[in-house]
Amino acid sequence: MNGTLLRVLSESLSRSRAVVLVRPIERGPPFLVDQSGVTAFGTAGDGGQPTVPDELLEYCRGALARDDARAVEVEQGRYLIQTIAPPPRLIVVGAVHIAQKLIPMAQLAGYRVLLLDPREAFATEQRFPGVEINHGWPQQAMPSLAPDARTAVVTLSHDAKIDEPALRCALQSDAFYIGALGSRKNHAKRLQRLAALGFDEEALARICGPVGLPLGGRSPAEIAVAILAQLTQSRYSRGVDSR
């Protein structure tokens, strides 16, 4: 990998952006692709930059969605594609018992976790050792946290003053997963309040509520397993098609 590719790759990772490294198997220089397209080429043997097939770019976008690495073949040739990305991020809203179980599970699964809760008596180092904690109110903290397509947001506080501002911000972002704890009845009321703020049915359908796959568990640990399972399912099902 030449200096240009290394520089662009380093800049992308420093900004928490994922890229795909593409290496032609037969001939041609390697290059990097992000969601917008080709970002940098390596050194071409003839000094020029080859045309990148649209079909290959679609494979790369699919790889970005699923952290994929594989060999692909298009009409113009064969390529090795490899996603290079920072760890996915999970923002947990609410320092409750379920959060105490979910956070270490998510960390083991490779997520960089941040706990958001303005209630300093609950969100403590003692209850969440080694976890990054933000004591801001979601309406102030979430915009600066800037959830992106590699971020999941889960609200667990059971307090509408905390959960719903976080959900509003998440719905206005590219977060790949949004989950909200609560019964079906409470979730329906929550959706009504969010709809009154202008969110349409398509936007509200992004919220997984009640949060988690319906595994039947009731304990905090079992609910945490269901949440992480649904989060994982959502992460790897994005953009799944022939690509």
C-alpha positions as CSV (number, residue, x, y, z in Angstrom):
1,M,0.0,0.0,0.0
2,N,1.5,3.3,-1.1
3,G,1.8,6.6,0.8
4,T,-1.4,8.1,-0.6
5,L,-3.5,5.1,0.3
6,L,-2.0,5.0,3.8
7,R,-2.7,8.7,4.3
8,V,-6.3,8.6,3.2
9,L,-6.9,5.4,5.2
10,S,-5.4,7.0,8.3
11,E,-7.5,10.1,7.9
12,S,-10.7,8.0,7.4
13,L,-10.1,6.0,10.5
14,S,-9.2,9.1,12.6
15,R,-12.7,10.4,11.6
16,S,-14.3,7.0,12.4
17,R,-15.2,6.4,8.8
18,A,-15.1,3.0,7.2
19,V,-13.5,2.4,3.8
20,V,-13.0,-0.6,1.5
21,L,-9.6,-1.6,0.2
22,V,-10.0,-3.0,-3.3
23,R,-7.1,-5.0,-4.8
24,P,-7.4,-6.1,-8.5
25,I,-6.4,-9.7,-8.8
26,E,-5.2,-9.6,-12.4
27,R,-3.9,-6.1,-12.9
28,G,-4.3,-2.5,-11.9
29,P,-3.6,-0.4,-8.8
30,P,-5.3,-0.9,-5.4
31,F,-7.8,1.8,-4.4
32,L,-10.0,2.9,-1.5
33,V,-13.8,3.3,-1.6
34,D,-16.1,4.9,0.9
35,Q,-19.9,5.6,0.7
36,S,-19.3,8.4,-1.8
37,G,-17.2,6.3,-4.2
38,V,-13.4,6.0,-4.9
39,T,-11.4,8.2,-2.5
40,A,-7.8,7.3,-3.5
41,F,-5.8,5.2,-5.9
42,G,-2.5,3.5,-5.5
43,T,0.2,3.8,-8.2
44,A,-0.9,2.6,-11.6
45,G,1.7,0.9,-13.7
46,D,1.0,3.2,-16.7
47,G,0.6,6.3,-14.6
48,G,-3.2,6.5,-15.1
49,Q,-6.2,5.8,-13.0
50,P,-8.5,3.0,-14.3
51,T,-12.3,3.3,-14.5
52,V,-14.0,1.6,-11.6
53,P,-17.0,-0.5,-12.7
54,D,-20.4,0.6,-11.1
55,E,-21.1,-3.0,-10.2
56,L,-17.9,-3.2,-8.2
57,L,-18.8,0.0,-6.4
58,E,-22.1,-1.6,-5.4
59,Y,-20.3,-4.6,-4.0
60,C,-18.1,-2.2,-2.0
61,R,-21.2,-0.4,-0.6
62,G,-22.6,-3.7,0.5
63,A,-19.2,-4.6,2.1
64,L,-19.3,-1.3,4.0
65,A,-22.7,-2.1,5.4
66,R,-21.7,-5.5,6.6
67,D,-18.0,-5.1,7.4
68,D,-17.4,-7.7,4.6
69,A,-14.2,-9.1,3.1
70,R,-14.3,-11.4,0.1
71,A,-13.4,-11.9,-3.6
72,V,-15.8,-10.6,-6.2
73,E,-16.0,-11.0,-9.9
74,V,-17.5,-8.5,-12.4
75,E,-17.3,-8.3,-16.2
76,Q,-14.1,-6.2,-16.0
77,G,-12.2,-8.6,-13.7
78,R,-11.7,-10.1,-10.3
79,Y,-11.1,-8.1,-7.1
80,L,-10.4,-8.7,-3.4
81,I,-12.4,-6.3,-1.3
82,Q,-11.8,-5.7,2.4
83,T,-13.6,-3.4,4.8
84,I,-11.3,-1.5,7.1
85,A,-13.2,0.3,9.8
86,P,-13.2,1.5,13.4
87,P,-15.2,-0.5,15.9
88,P,-19.0,0.0,15.6
89,R,-20.4,2.2,18.4
90,L,-23.3,1.7,20.8
91,I,-24.9,4.5,22.7
92,V,-26.9,3.2,25.7
93,V,-29.3,5.7,27.2
94,G,-30.2,4.9,30.8
95,A,-28.0,3.5,33.5
96,V,-30.4,0.7,34.5
97,H,-29.9,-2.9,35.4
98,I,-30.3,-4.0,31.8
99,A,-27.6,-1.6,30.8
100,Q,-25.2,-3.3,33.4
101,K,-25.7,-6.6,31.5
102,L,-25.9,-5.2,27.9
103,I,-22.8,-3.1,28.0
104,P,-20.2,-5.8,28.8
105,M,-21.9,-8.1,26.3
106,A,-21.7,-5.4,23.6
107,Q,-18.0,-4.8,24.4
108,L,-17.2,-8.5,24.0
109,A,-19.0,-8.3,20.7
110,G,-16.6,-5.5,19.6
111,Y,-18.7,-2.4,20.2
112,R,-17.3,0.9,21.6
113,V,-19.9,1.7,24.2
114,L,-21.0,5.0,25.6
115,L,-23.5,5.3,28.4
116,L,-25.6,8.4,28.4
117,D,-27.7,9.4,31.5
118,P,-28.0,12.8,33.3
119,R,-28.7,11.0,36.6
120,E,-25.3,11.0,38.2
121,A,-26.5,8.8,41.1
122,F,-27.2,6.0,38.6
123,A,-24.5,6.5,36.0
124,T,-21.4,5.9,38.2
125,E,-18.0,4.4,37.7
126,Q,-18.9,1.9,40.5
127,R,-21.9,0.6,38.7
128,F,-20.3,0.8,35.2
129,P,-16.5,0.3,35.7
130,G,-14.4,1.3,32.8
131,V,-17.3,2.5,30.7
132,E,-17.3,5.9,29.0
133,I,-20.1,7.9,30.7
134,N,-21.8,11.1,29.6
135,H,-24.0,12.9,32.1
136,G,-25.5,15.3,29.7
137,W,-29.2,15.5,28.8
138,P,-29.8,13.7,25.5
139,Q,-31.1,16.8,23.7
140,Q,-27.8,18.5,24.4
141,A,-25.4,15.5,24.3
142,M,-26.7,13.5,21.3
143,P,-26.0,16.1,18.5
144,S,-22.4,16.3,19.6
145,L,-22.2,12.5,19.7
146,A,-23.4,12.5,16.1
147,P,-24.7,9.0,15.6
148,D,-23.7,7.7,12.1
149,A,-24.3,4.6,10.0
150,R,-21.9,2.6,12.3
151,T,-23.8,3.6,15.5
152,A,-26.6,1.9,17.4
153,V,-28.8,3.7,19.9
154,V,-30.7,1.9,22.7
155,T,-32.9,3.7,25.2
156,L,-33.5,1.9,28.4
157,S,-34.3,4.6,31.1
158,H,-38.1,4.2,31.1
159,D,-38.2,8.0,31.6
160,A,-39.7,9.8,28.6
161,K,-37.8,13.0,29.5
162,I,-34.6,11.0,28.8
163,D,-35.5,8.4,26.2
164,E,-37.6,10.4,23.8
165,P,-35.1,13.3,23.2
166,A,-32.5,10.6,22.5
167,L,-34.9,8.9,20.1
168,R,-35.6,12.1,18.3
169,C,-31.9,12.7,17.7
170,A,-31.4,9.1,16.6
171,L,-34.2,9.3,14.1
172,Q,-32.6,12.4,12.6
173,S,-29.3,10.5,12.2
174,D,-28.1,7.6,10.1
175,A,-27.9,5.2,13.1
176,F,-28.2,1.6,11.8
177,Y,-30.2,0.5,14.8
178,I,-32.6,2.2,17.2
179,G,-34.1,0.3,20.0
180,A,-36.4,1.4,22.8
181,L,-37.3,-0.4,26.0
182,G,-41.0,-0.5,27.1
183,S,-44.2,-2.5,26.8
184,R,-46.2,-2.5,23.6
185,K,-48.8,-0.2,25.1
186,N,-46.1,2.3,26.3
187,H,-44.3,2.1,22.9
188,A,-47.6,2.8,21.1
189,K,-48.0,6.0,23.2
190,R,-44.4,6.9,22.6
191,L,-44.9,6.6,18.8
192,Q,-47.9,8.9,19.0
193,R,-45.9,11.5,20.8
194,L,-43.1,11.3,18.3
195,A,-45.6,11.4,15.4
196,A,-47.0,14.6,16.9
197,L,-43.5,16.1,16.5
198,G,-43.6,15.4,12.8
199,F,-42.0,12.0,12.4
200,D,-43.8,9.9,9.7
201,E,-44.5,6.2,9.7
202,E,-41.4,5.3,7.8
203,A,-39.2,7.1,10.3
204,L,-41.0,5.6,13.3
205,A,-40.7,2.1,11.9
206,R,-36.9,2.4,12.4
207,I,-37.5,2.1,16.2
208,C,-37.4,-1.5,17.4
209,G,-39.9,-1.4,20.2
210,P,-40.3,-3.3,22.5
211,V,-36.6,-3.6,22.0
212,G,-34.9,-7.0,21.4
213,L,-35.8,-10.2,19.6
214,P,-38.8,-12.0,21.2
215,L,-36.9,-14.7,22.9
216,G,-39.2,-14.8,25.9
217,G,-36.6,-13.9,28.5
218,R,-37.5,-11.7,31.5
219,S,-34.4,-11.1,33.5
220,P,-32.0,-8.2,32.8
221,A,-29.4,-10.5,31.4
222,E,-31.9,-12.3,29.2
223,I,-33.3,-9.0,27.9
224,A,-29.8,-7.8,27.2
225,V,-29.2,-11.0,25.1
226,A,-32.3,-10.3,23.1
227,I,-31.2,-6.7,22.5
228,L,-27.7,-7.7,21.4
229,A,-29.2,-10.4,19.1
230,Q,-31.5,-8.0,17.4
231,L,-28.7,-5.4,17.1
232,T,-26.5,-8.0,15.5
233,Q,-29.2,-9.1,13.1
234,S,-29.8,-5.5,12.1
235,R,-26.2,-4.8,11.6
236,Y,-25.5,-7.7,9.2
237,S,-28.8,-7.6,7.4
238,R,-28.3,-4.1,6.1
239,G,-28.2,-4.0,2.3
240,V,-28.3,-7.8,2.0
241,D,-29.1,-8.6,-1.6
242,S,-27.2,-10.3,-4.5
243,R,-24.2,-8.2,-3.5
